[in-house]
């Protein structure tokens, strides 16, 4: 995995400030300069000083026609990762989504398999935050297929994050340990910190907040660029649950610097939630409601569901059981549908504490397709032929035909024309295993 480390040339600050003051140019070389200068300014002078330059660079990259030329190729491929980190630094989910999608498409079109593996992992994380764990799993599987076909090692470090969000403790714990060991041995700090973040998600879901706090603090303390939006919500929640109020205040101060520089609904929604964790009475309730409202304007469904969960838990502690049930039901239903099982179990336990019987989701209604069967089915639904699907997934036409036959049998259909209806009923109805 790309480590995120860059050599910082002399005169970076002056170059970046000049780039910020100058009118943006339309050409890819200009965009590459502005992008790298803004990135370097962030490394040398910090977030507040670099926010305007980062915003300018991101806008320029998004607006560019980068269809040709060596610099355009760099921006599509390697530069796509740099610009995605900038989008995360700015808590700009929509730009991150566009850039991740663009990079994956460009790498696929260029036949750049190594870049495609990286791109798939970045795009998988985007889908993970939207709550589309099925899409995340499919991209991880495609990375494995490419690795097997090309001889490159798989880059599927996102797999540890997926296992953590699913709440699968044995699998996630093993992956965390393996990934941390690999990252430490190879000197890839981003890799080890990504595993620590995954560990914090896992333990917050399981209610083991001491372990979640320690893992999140490890990831947060290294200040890796682009990790804040992932790690800080875990750190704040775990610190609040373990009574470490000073640490919650520290995360709020860190967030407030970001909201002043780039006030997106994503960062404002998380900041409101942290304020709620520190607040009491009407002030806390107002912040919980603000968090739900702001996150509800974004695609970040996993954090919206958790905002409902935290609000419901707070209402129950306030002995407002009827209102708590409403929030907890919403959280449970969202988390169940997304397959975020440990957090869904937390919501169920809280509902039971209010006196309501909360049943677990029945697996009997879920159609069990393998990850590759889901990939083949979705591409067939989009109109791709068997040879085209095979080329996309790096498998033979005969293998595509075999998977489609299995899909038709499991879904109880007889033709491609029926795939749209069979796959359209939403998360949870077709469950990849």
Long-range contacts (C-beta under 8 A, 24 or more apart in sequence): 1-118, 1-121, 1-155, 1-157, 1-188, 1-190, 1-191, 1-194, 2-81, 2-118, 2-190, 3-187, 3-188, 3-189, 3-190, 3-191, 4-85, 4-189, 4-190, 4-224, 4-225, 4-226, 5-189, 6-36, 6-39, 6-40, 6-43, 8-40, 8-43, 8-44, 9-40, 12-37, 12-40, 12-41, 12-44, 13-41, 13-44, 13-45, 16-40, 16-41, 16-50, 16-53, 17-41, 17-53, 19-53, 19-56, 20-52, 20-53, 20-56, 24-56, 24-59, 24-60, 26-64, 26-65, 28-64, 28-66, 28-69, 28-71, 28-72, 28-74, 28-75, 29-71, 30-60, 31-57, 31-60, 31-61, 31-64, 31-66, 31-71, 31-75, 32-71, 32-74, 32-75, 32-79, 34-60, 35-60, 35-61, 35-75, 35-79, 35-82, 35-83, 35-86, 36-82, 38-86, 39-82, 39-85, 39-86, 39-225, 42-86, 42-89, 42-225, 43-225, 47-89, 47-257, 47-258, 47-261, 48-257, 48-260, 48-261, 51-90, 51-261, 51-262, 54-86, 54-89, 54-90, 55-90, 55-262, 57-83, 57-86, 58-83, 58-86, 58-87, 58-90, 58-92, 58-95, 61-99, 62-95, 62-98, 62-99, 73-110, 76-102, 76-103, 76-106, 76-107, 76-110, 77-103, 77-106, 77-107, 77-110, 77-112, 77-115, 78-115, 80-106, 80-119, 80-122, 81-118, 81-122, 84-122, 84-226, 85-225, 85-226, 86-226, 88-225, 88-226, 88-227, 88-228, 88-229, 89-225, 89-226, 89-228, 90-262, 90-264, 91-229, 91-258, 91-262, 91-264, 91-266, 91-267, 92-262, 92-264, 92-266, 93-126, 93-129, 93-264, 93-266, 93-298, 93-299, 93-300, 94-299, 96-126, 97-126, 97-299, 100-125, 100-126, 101-126, 108-392, 113-146, 113-149, 113-150, 113-152, 114-150, 114-152, 116-146, 117-143, 117-146, 117-147, 117-152, 117-154, 117-155, 117-156, 118-155, 120-146, 120-155, 121-155, 121-156, 121-157, 121-158, 124-158, 124-162, 125-158, 125-161, 128-158, 128-161, 128-162, 128-165, 128-302, 129-299, 129-300, 129-301, 129-302, 129-303, 130-299, 130-300, 130-301, 130-302, 131-301, 131-302, 131-305, 131-334, 131-337, 131-338, 131-340, 131-427, 132-338, 132-427, 133-162, 133-165, 133-166, 133-338, 133-339, 133-340, 133-427, 134-339, 134-374, 134-427, 134-430, 134-431, 134-432, 136-162, 137-162, 137-371, 137-374, 137-432, 138-371, 138-374, 138-375, 138-378, 138-432, 140-371, 141-371, 141-372, 141-375, 142-375, 142-393, 145-372, 145-393, 145-394, 145-395, 146-394, 148-394, 149-394, 157-191, 157-194, 157-195, 160-194, 160-195, 160-198, 161-194, 161-197, 161-198, 161-201, 163-198, 163-202, 164-198, 164-199, 164-201, 164-202, 164-205, 165-201, 165-205, 165-302, 165-340, 166-339, 166-340, 166-341, 166-342, 167-202, 167-205, 167-206, 167-340, 167-341, 167-342, 167-343, 167-344, 167-345, 168-341, 169-202, 169-206, 169-342, 172-198, 172-199, 172-202, 173-199, 173-202, 176-202, 189-222, 189-224, 190-224, 190-227, 193-218, 193-219, 193-222, 193-224, 193-227, 193-231, 194-219, 194-227, 197-227, 197-230, 197-231, 197-234, 200-231, 200-234, 200-235, 200-238, 201-234, 202-342, 203-238, 204-234, 204-237, 204-238, 204-343, 205-340, 205-341, 205-342, 205-343, 205-345, 205-346, 206-342, 207-346, 209-237, 209-238, 209-241, 209-242, 210-238, 210-242, 212-237, 212-238, 213-238, 213-239, 213-241, 213-242, 213-244, 213-247, 217-247, 220-251, 228-254, 228-258, 229-266, 229-267, 229-270, 232-270, 232-274, 233-270, 233-273, 233-303, 233-306, 236-270, 236-273, 236-274, 236-277, 237-277, 237-306, 237-310, 240-277, 240-278, 245-278, 248-274, 248-277, 248-278, 249-278, 252-278, 265-294, 265-295, 265-297, 265-298, 266-294, 266-295, 266-298, 266-300, 266-303, 268-294, 269-293, 269-294, 269-295, 269-298, 269-300, 269-303, 269-304, 269-307, 270-295, 270-303, 273-307, 273-310, 276-310, 276-311, 276-314, 277-310, 284-314, 285-314, 288-314, 301-334, 301-338, 302-338, 302-340, 304-334, 305-330, 305-331, 305-334, 305-335, 305-338, 305-340, 305-343, 306-331, 306-343, 308-334, 309-335, 309-343, 309-346, 309-347, 309-350, 312-347, 312-350, 313-350, 316-350, 316-353, 316-354, 321-354, 321-355, 324-350, 324-354, 325-351, 325-354, 325-356, 328-354, 332-358, 336-361, 336-428, 337-426, 337-427, 337-428, 338-427, 338-428, 339-427, 339-428, 339-431, 361-428, 363-431, 365-428, 365-429, 366-428, 366-429, 366-430, 366-431, 367-410, 367-411, 367-429, 367-430, 367-431, 368-410, 368-431, 368-433, 369-406, 369-407, 369-410, 369-430, 369-431, 369-432, 369-433, 370-406, 370-432, 370-433, 371-432, 371-433, 372-403, 373-403, 373-406, 373-407, 373-410, 373-432, 374-430, 374-432, 376-400, 376-403, 376-404, 376-407, 377-403, 377-404, 377-407, 377-411, 377-419, 377-423, 378-423, 380-404, 380-407, 380-416, 380-419, 381-416, 381-419, 381-420, 381-423
